Amino acid sequence: MKLTTRFALLFVLLHNISFFAIAQQPPQVATVAPGVKKLTSGLPEKFSPYSFCSEKPVVAEMSRLPEAKLPFNVNDIKINVSDRGAVIEIPLDNEEQLYGFGLQMGSFNQKGLRKKPIVNDNPSHDLGYSHAPMPFYVSNKGYGILVNTSHYTTFYCGSTAKNTGAVHVNDGKSGNSVEELYKNDRPASGYVAVDVPGVQGVEVYIFEGPDLINVLQRYNLFSGGGALPAMWGLGVKYRVKADFNQQQVGKMASYFRDNQIPCDVLGLEPKWQTTAYSCSYVWNKDFFPDHDKFIDTMKTKGFHINLWEHAFVNPKSPLYVPLKIKSGDYLVWNGLVPDFVDPSAGKLFADYHKDTFVLKGISGFKMDECDNSNLTTGNATWSFPEHSRFPSGINGEQMHQVFGVVYQKTVYNIYKELNIRTFLDVRASNAFASSYPASLYSDTYDHHEYIQMISNSGFSGLIWSPEVRESKSVADLMRRSQTAVLSAQTLYNSWYLQNPPWLQINRDKNNKNEFMENAKAVEADVRKLLNFRMSLVPYLYSAFADYHSKGIPPFRALVVDYPTDPKVFNIDDEYMIGQGILAAPLTENSDERKVYLPAGNWYDFNTRKKYPGGQEYIIKTSYTELPIFVKEGTILPLAKPVEYINPETRFELTCYVYGDEPKPFSLFEDDGVTFDFEKGKYNNLSLSYQHGKGGVKKTGAFKGSRYYVKNWEVIR
């Protein structure tokens, strides 16, 4: 054997021994923020989710949270790195419940499942494929685990048992079905196993409680604080038909104002561009001959304009040539895939959008198809493959996982740098995106799953909007509308409907301008619901302010607030809104439903009847009533409805006091449209009720006035 060959073999051997030795050492443990620890083993990947988080942890607020102690010793977390990748084992108590993994559909309590949080355009079943997958789960025992990886990862949530010599003997009875024969009837194992293939090391973040809500606060604050959208974004958004021209959009705007139907945002779908699949980002003058005047006209009528797009750049786009060398090596719909991981590529994309759209008055974007073509079918091939390569060095698998985050970050930063707030739409996201005001949506349309995703979104720092399109019946339309009103963004998506869905639920007849006989009556019912949404805006805005400054999710599952109540462990169709409202949406299948109310006393918002908590009830709610309960001790400020929100809007409030000993309510007040609140230009209005009298105490540096409390009403 030649001497050089011997040296080469010796080098490889020593390298492998060195790497193996490093990887098998106990993970390094560091405290990176109050209540947040990081475990590091081996050589962590370069393109991890946290590497794209540009917001700094809100350390001051995190330090105010109560101290926590993990239910296990941090040294009991095992990390094994081999030539295959990394395997992590986290202790799991038999009694604890697990939640999270991003915007999950088809599952809620994740204990006992095998989860693969992989980005996919068609979330299906309970495996974990999702628009917004996340390698992050939380426990009702008061901690969260985030594996900082952009690789496709599998979590075995107590579903595996090692060959340790222990023998499990069943009763010898055979099952009578395939389901019974294949059922894994063993109790959950004492650990969660995480399989991260293709890495030479890994980082694991541990978020401590002590309570589940504190875990979520720490995660959101570590991500930079939750999003605070522009106030107008909490109104009503309506997306017009894809092929509407400038005149037709104007006619739709007039319809809303003439009929006193609240609407803040009109969304334009693909035909506003000269080419859409892939995108030119150039106004189609056949449809919008005077787009600048159009934007200004809509603005005078109180409408914000939102533009649909995706990130794949058509050869006819002005962005094609400058981005050609800053894109991946595969095309999508014959368009470039920009390497948003490279800041210079993001700057090219952002600067064009700023000059062409944002500075001209476009208030937001709908960022579509930034997930992946459906991995569950062989004929879904529109997106780039996992073996793609990008100039930054990231590969296609990793890019798919983070593409929604780096895309929304690129667009959001345009507004942030201009000191303009927005509320975006996006179809994909991942970890550490809490600070981005971008609402997720889906082309799926199962109503129960839409409700379930509201509950699931709060576990992961995500915003989710269950949009309304066409409906099977008027009951279906109204129940979906109720859910939309009780979510982060009230959105009607009529991209394939000539007229609003409440005028005609049937798609074909709608597009033939054939209205239902009771169209005006249904319209009136929808107007009532949307007016309630506008009444709720001050309360919602304050809930989002708590999300930003304290990390408290504005929409969250009951188990977050009641982590020790076994009856809420699997409730996925009820959720909290802010501090005092419990929502229990109905679907079209029934005019009544079972509702569980946790500990304490609750008031039916519609009947004002008082219900003791810790029990189940059957409720009936009409189409124009909202299925919500208000917690005793709540002061609920509701506004006189407005048709739209502008910087001069001043809300006239009635404060509803529930019970005899209400807690003060903090109402957040600022200009609603800039980031000046980050410089201290905001007020807190403390609403209190004592000795039969309501009071308002204002503190802060904002000189304007958003609210006027006109009435107080006590409900006992």
N, C-alpha and C positions, 0 to 999 in steps of 0.2 A: 504494500500500500504506500502510495506517495506521501511524503511528509505534509504537503499542503492539504491532502485529503484528510489525514489524521487530525490536523489542526481544525479543519472545518467540522469534522464530527465531534471533536472535543468541545468546540464553541457551541454547537447546537445542544449537546448534552448538558453543558453548564448552564446555558440559557434556560433550558426546560426545567432543570433542577432549581435554578434561582426563582423562576416564575412560580413553580409549584410551591416552593417554600414560602414565598410572599403571600400567595393566595390562601394557603392553609393556616396562616397565622390568625389568631383571633382578630375580628374586625376592630379597626380603630374607632373609638367612640368620642364624639365631640359635641358639646352643646353649642348650637349655632344661633339660637335665639331663645328667649324665655319660654321654657316648656317644649323646646324642639331639639331633639338630638339627631345626629347624623352618624350612621355606621358606614365605614368604608372598608372594602376588602378588594385586594388585587388592584388592577388598573381600570378605574371607571371609564365609561365611554365618554367621548367628546361631545356628542350631540344628544345630550340628555334633556328632558323637558325643562329642568330648572336652568339650564344654560341659556334658554330663550326668555327667561323672566327678567325683565329690565327694572321692575319695580322693587324697591327695597322693603324689607320687613318693617312693619309698624311696631318697632320694639317698645316704645313707650306704652302703647295700649296693651301689648302682649304681657308686659310686666305687671299690669294691673289685674290680670286674671288670677284666680286662686291657684296656689301651688298644687301640683298633682303628684301622685305616686302610681307608677305602672302596676298592674296586677301581676306582673312577672318581673324577674330580674333581667335587665337589658342584656346581660352576658349570656342569657339563655337563648338568645337569637343566634342561630347557627348559619354561617355562610360558607358554602363549599364551591370553590372555583376549579374547574377542570378544563380539559381541552374541548369539552362540549359547550361550556358556558358556566353559568352560576345557578346554584340551587340554594334557596333561602328557606329556613324553617323558623316560624314564629310561634311561640306558645299559644295555645287555644284552650280556654276553659270549656268544660262540657256545657255550662249554663249560658255562656255569652252568645250574643247574636251579632251577625256581621252585615254591613250595608255598604253601598257605594259602587265603585268601579265605573264611575261616570254616568252618563245618561243611559241607564239600563232600561230595556223594554222586555217584558215577559218574565221578569223576576224582581223581587223586592228584598226579602231577607235572603242573603246569599249563603248562609251557612249550609254546609253539606253539598254545595255545588262545585263543579269545575268551571271556572270562569276564564274566558279568553277575551280581555278587553282590547279588541282590534277594530280599527276604523272601517266602516262599511256603510254603503249608501242605503242598505235595506236591512235595518236591525230586525232580527228574527229570533224567535224562541228565547231560550234563557242562557245561551252559551256565552254571551257577552259582546258579540259584534254590535257596534253602535256608531252613531254619528260622532259621539264624543266619548270615546273609551278612555279609561284612566287607570293607571296601575296604583290605585289608592282605595283602601277600604277603611272603614271605621267600625268600632265595637261599642256596644252599649255599656261595656265595662269601663269606658272612658279613655280610649286611646285611638290613634289612627296610624296606619302603616302606608307609606308611599315608597314604592320601588322606583327610583329615578332612572328609568330606562325608556328609550324610544323603540326598542325591539318588541316584536310580538312575544307576549309573555303569557304564561298559564298559571293561574292560582288554583290550587286544590284546597278548598275551604273546609278543611277537616274531613275530606272525602277519601283519604287514602290511609292504609294501615301497613306499617313496615313488618318485615319478617324478622321479628325479634325473639322468636321461640314460643311466644304465647299462642295458644290455640283457641279459636272460636268455634264452638260446636253448636250447630243449629238443632232444631227439634226433630230433624229427619223427615219432616213433612214436605212433600213436593208441592210446588205451586200449580195452579190450574190455568195459568196464562203466561204468556211470554213476559209480561210486566212483572208478575210475581216471581218468576224464575230468575230474572235478571236484577231484581231489586237488591240494592246494597243496604241490607238491614242492620249493618253494624252501627253502633253509635259513632258520632263524629270523633275523629282521632284528636290527640292532644296537641295538634299543631296545624298551621297553615303552611303548605309547601308551595314555593314560588319557583317556577322553572323559567330561566332567562337564557335562552340559547344564543350562542354566537358572541358572547362578551368575554373579556379577560378580567373583568372585575365589576363591582356594582356598588352603588350608594343606596342606603335605605334611610329614609327620614321617619322619625317617630314623633308624632304629635300627641302630647299629653293633655289630659282633661283638667280637673278631675271628672267632670261630667261630659256627656257626649256633645252638648252644645258648645262647651269650652274647647273641645277638640276642633270643631268646625271653625270656631272663632280663630284659633291659633293658625289653622291652615290658611284661611282667607287673609288674615293679617300678615302672615309670612309671605303670601303672594302679593302683598302691596295694598291690601284692603279691598273690599268688595266694590263693584261698579256702582257709580251714581249716574244714571242716564240723565240726559236733558229732560226737564219736566214735561215738555210736550210729548216725549216718547212714551209716557205712561197714559196717554190718551188713547185714541182709536186709530188704527192703521188699516187702510183698504188698498189692496193691490188690484189694479184694473186689468182688463183683458189684454193678452199679450200683443195683439195687433191693433190696439187703439192708437189713433193718431192724436195730434195736438188738439183738434177740435173736439174729439170724442172724450178726451180726458177733461177738457174744460166743461163739457156738458155734464159729466159725472160730478165734477166739483160743484156745479150749480145745483144738481139734484140734492146733494147733501145739505147745502145751505138753504135752499128753498123749502126743504122739508124738515128743517131744524133737527137733523140727525148729526150727532157729534162725530167729528172726524178731524184729526190733526195731520195725518200723513197719507199721501197718495203714492203708491209704488208703481213704477213703470216696469213692465216685463220686457223680454228680449228685443222686440221690434223697434225699440228706441234707437238701437245701434244699426249700422250698415250691415254687420254680420255678427252673429251671436255664438255659433258653435263651430269654431272658436270665436273669440271676441275681438272686435276692432276698437272698441272704446271711442267710436266716432259717431256723432249724432246722425241719424238717418233723416236727411232733409225732406224726403218724400213724406215722412210721417210727422216730423217736427221742423217745419221750414224756418221757424223763428224761435228756437229753443230758449234763448236768453230772455226774450220778452215773455215767453210762456212761464218760465220760472218766476219772473217778477210778478206776473199777473196772479199766479197761484199764491205767492207770498202775501199779496195785498188782501187775498181772501182768507188768509189764515192757514194755508196748506204748506206743509213741508214736502219736498219731493225726494223720493228714495229711488235709486237706480239699481235694477238687477244687473249682475254680471257674474262671470267666473274668471279665474286667473289665467286661463289658457289663451295665449296671444296669437291672433290670426296673422298670416303673412301680410294682410292689407293694413294692419295696424301701424300707426306711427311708432309704436313701442317695439315692433318686431326686430328691426335692425339693431338697435342698441342693446336689446336683451338676448340676441341670438347666442352670444358667447357666454352669457350668464344664465343659461338654462340647462335643463337635463338633456340626456342623450336620446330621449324618446319623446314623441309628440302625442298630444291628446286632441282629437278632432282636428288634426293637421295644424295644431297650434303649439307654441312653445310652452314649457312648464317652467316659469321663472324660479330661480334658486333663491328664494326669500331668506335662506340661511345666510347668504352673502349680503351684508348690509348695502353694498353698492347696487345690487340688483333691486333690493327693496326701495332704495332711494330713487332709482329711475322710475319705477312703477308709481311710487308715491308722488313724486314731483309732477308727473304728467297728470295724475288725478287731481292734485291740488290746483294746478293752473287751469285745467280744462273744466273741472266740475265744482270743486269745493268753493273756490273763490268766486264762482259764478252763482252760488246759492244752493247747490245740492247738499241736502242735510244728512244724507246717509246712503249706504249701499246694502244690497242683498248679495252676499257672497256665496254663490251656489256651487255645488259639485266639487267642493274641496275635500271630500272624503275619499271614497274609492268605489269603483264598480263592484257590484255584488259578488262577494267571494263564495257565496253558497251555490252559485250556478255557473256552469261552464261557458255560457254564451254571453255573459256580462263582461265585456272586454274594453270598455271605452277609456279607462284610465291607464296611467303609466304602470309598467310592471315593477315588481319588487326588486328586480336586479338592475333597475335604472341607476345611473350615476350622475352626480351633480358636481359642478366645478368646486364647490366648497368642500367636497369630500363625503358628504352624506349620501347614503344609498336610498333606493326607492322604498324599501320597507320602512326605514326610519322617517323618510320624508312624508310618507302617507300618514304616519302617526302624528306628526307635528304640523302638517301642512295647514290645517285650519287655524292653528294658533299663530304661526308666523305670518299668514295671510291677514288675519284680522288685526294683528299687531301692526303690520305695515299700513293698513288703512286707518286704524284708530289713531296712530301717531300723527297723521296729517292734521286731524282735528285738534289733538292735544297741543301740537306746536302752534296752532293758530288761536288757541284759547277759546275754542268752540266745542261745546259738548254735543254728543250725538247719541243715537240708539240704533245700532247696526243689526242686521240679520246675518247669520252664518250657519252653514250646514255641518261644520265639524269643529271640534275643539279638543283640548287635552288638559293636562295638569298645569297648575299655576296660572290659570287664565281668569282668576276671579275678578281682576281689576278691569277687564275689558267689557264695555257696555254693548255686548253682542248677544242677541237672543237666538237660540237654536230653534230649528224647525225640522219637519220631516215630511216626505212624500207619502209615508204610511198614513193610515187614517182610522185606525181602530180607536174608538172613543175611550174605552176603559184604559187602554195602554197610554193614551194621551194624559189621562188623569194620573196614572201611575208614574209617568215621567215627571210630573210636577213634584211629587213626593221625592223621587229619586234625585232630582236635580240639586236639591239642597244639601245632599251629602258630599258634593264635589265642587262647589263654587261655580255652578253653572246657572244660566238663565234659559228657560224653556218656554216656548209659546205654542200652545195647542190651537193652531189656526182652524178657521171654519171655511169649508169649501161648499160643494153641493151636499144635499142631504137626502136621506131615504124618505123622510116625512117631515111635516112641520114640527112634530115632537122632537125628532132628531136635530133639526136646525136650532130649536130653542134650547135644548139641553146643551148642545155644543156651544151655543152663544153664552149660556150661563158660565160654562167652564172657561171660556175665553175671557169673560169679564173678571173672573176670579183667578187670573194668572198674571204673569209679569208683563205681558204685552197682549192687548186685545187686537187680534188680527183676523181680518177677512181676506182670503186669497181667492180672487175671482179671475185668475189668469186665463181661464178658459170659459168664462161666463160673460155674456154680453151685459147682463143686468145683475144687480145685487141678488144674492141667493134668497133673500127673504121675499122677493117679488115673485120668484118662481124657483121651486126646489128642483124641478126636473131639468137636467142639463140641455137636452135637445129643445125643449119648449122655451127655456130661458134664452137660448141663442136665436130663437125665431121671434123673440119679443112677445111671446104669448104668456101673459101673466095669470097667476092663480085668481080665482074669483074672490078669495079673501085676502088678496095681496096687501091691501091698505091696512087691514086689521093686523096682519102679521108684522107689517112694517111698524105699526104703532107699538106692538109688543117689543120688538127689537129696540125701538127708540127708548122705551122705559129701561131696558137693561143697560143700554149704552149711557143713558143719563146717570144711572147708578154708578157706572164705572167712573164717570167724570166727578161724581160726588166723592168717590173713594180716593181720588188722586192725592190730596194732601196727606192722608193716612199712609198710602203706599210710598209716597215720596219720602216721608219720614222713616219708613221701614228700610228703604234703600239707603238712606243716610246712616242708619244704624249698621247696615251691611258694610258701608264704606269705612266708617270710623271704628266700629266695634267688631266687625266680622260676623255679625249675626245674620244667617240666611233669611231673606224676607219671605221665602216660601220653603217650608220644611215639613217633613213627616212628623207625625205625633210622637214617635219614639225619640226624637231629638229632645223634646221638652219633657217627656215622661219615660226615661230609659229603664226604669225598674218596674214598669207596669206590664206584665206578660200579655195583657189583652191587646196592647198596641204593637206588639212585636211584628205582626204580619199584616197590619192595616196599611194598605197602599193606596186607598181611594179616599182618604181624609188627610187634611194637612193644615198646618197653621199658616196664617198670613199675618206678618208682624207679630206683635206681642199679645193681641187680644182676640183675634178672629180665628175660628175653626171653620173650614170649608168642607162640605161633604157633597160634591157634585153628583147629580143623577145622570144616567144615560137615557136613551129613548125607550129602553126596554120596560120601564116601569114608572108610574107616577109617585111611587113611594119607595123608600129604602130604609135599611137598618143603619143606625148611626150609633157609634160608641162615643160617649163623652167621658174623658179622663177625670181625675180627681178634681174636686171643686164644684162650684155651681156655674151653670151656663144658662144663657138666655137665647131663646129662639128669636132671631132678628125680626122675623115677620110677625109673629104672634105676641112677642114679648113675654111668653111663658117661661117660667124659671124651672130648670131641670137640675136635680142633684147629679153630680158626676159619679164615675165608677160604674155606670150602667149603660145598657143598650136601649135604644128607643126606635120606634118606627115613625118616620116623618113623611109628610106629604107636602110638596112644594109645587105651586103652580108655575107656569112658564114665565111669568113676569116677576116672580119672587126669587130671591137668591138663597140657596141652601146653605146658610151660614149661622153659626152660633157665636155669641159674644161672651167672653169669660167675665165672671163677676169681678169687680174691681177695675174694670176698664173704662177709660174715658175715650169715646170714639168720636173724633171730629169729622163730620160729613159736610160737604160743600153744596151750595146751590149749583146745579149743573150748568156748565158752560159748553158751547159748541166746539170750542177749540181753545188752546192755551197759547198765549203770547207773552212777551216780557212784561207787558203792562197788566196782565190778568191779576185781579185781586179776588180771592175766594171769600165768599160770605159763608161763615161756618155756623152750624148748629152742633153743639157738643152734647152727646148722649152719655149720661152717667149711669153705669150699670152697677147697682148695689149701693150699700150704705158707706163703704169705706174704700172709695176709689183711689188708685195709685195715680200720682201725677203722670201726665203724658207729655212727652217732649216733641214739639212740632218743629221741624227743620225749615228754616227760611233763608233763601238766598235769591240771586237773580234767575236761577234755573237754567241758564244757557252758557255760562262760562265756568272756568276753573278757578275763579277768584275766591271761592270758598276755601281752597287749599292755602290761600294767603290770609285766612282769617276773616274774610268778608262774608259772614253768615250770622244768623241769629238762632237762638234756641228759645222757643216760646213754651214755657212751662204752664200747662193747663192743669188746674187743680180745682177741687170742689170740697169745701169745708163749711160746716155750720149752715147748710142750706144755701150757699152762695158760691158761684163759680168765679175763678180768678185767672188772670193771664199775667205772667211775669216774663218780660222780654229781656234777654241779655245777648250781647254780641255787637259786631261792628258793621253789619249790613245796614245801609241807610234807607233802603226801600221798604215797602210793605207788601207782603203777599197775602196776608190773611186778616180777616176781620171777624171776630166772634160776635155773632148777633144774639144767639139764643143758647140757653142751657135747658136740658130736659132730663129728669131723673127717672130711671126705670128700675123698679124694685120687684 
